[in-house]
Amino acid sequence: MISQKVTIKNPTGLHLGPAGTLCKDAMLFRSQITFRFQNTTANAKSVLSVLGACVKSGDEIELICNGEDEQEAMDFLVKEINSGLGE
């Protein structure tokens, strides 16, 4: 298991568009991918779970990857989050 803190940069936070992009990207990997925000743990492969975390622009999340391709998943998802998840 590996984890890394990352700040959400896109101006609208994790609303439906970026949440969908995050989920689509997370589903490319076999590892379990979650993130912690405040007192919530969200499944990054579930749009409803990501939306339920209510992450806004500028918020810091802790991305957690656990599985056989965890490092590749972490590297890819951190790059995608830092690039704004398509926004």
Buried (B, 14 or more C-beta within 10 A) or exposed (E): EEBBEBEBBBEBBBBEEBBBBBBBBBEEBEBBBBBBBEEEEBBBBBBEBBBBBBBEBEBEBEBBBEBEEBEBBBEBBBEBBEEBBEB
